[in-house]
Amino acid sequence: MKCPYPPRDTRTPPESFPRTSLCPKSMMPPVFEILTQNHFAPLRETACDAVIIGDSIVRHIRATAAKGKVHTRCFPGARVLDVSAQVPAILKKNIGAVVLHAVTNNIRRRS
């Protein structure tokens, strides 16, 4: 539908333009509010029954349990003591089982 008002003179300075639209509100397109909230918790924040923690080798391990969820926590480059230091913090979250895997980064390289 065409606007019934004549076009504005574009040579007029912008300060003299009216602040309201030239078309009546009935001819304006509807304005919809877009919600940007996420109502879902990230999967990492959901409760789980078991945790696999280790160095970079456990990065792509996807385990399943008969009941509950299993999360994998990867600490790339971590040594045995680094990974085992994470266990007390994980046990505070009331986890049923913890699988600790960290062995390969403790081997010293010799030239």
Order of alpha helices (4+ residues) and beta strands (2+ residues): beta-beta-alpha-alpha-beta
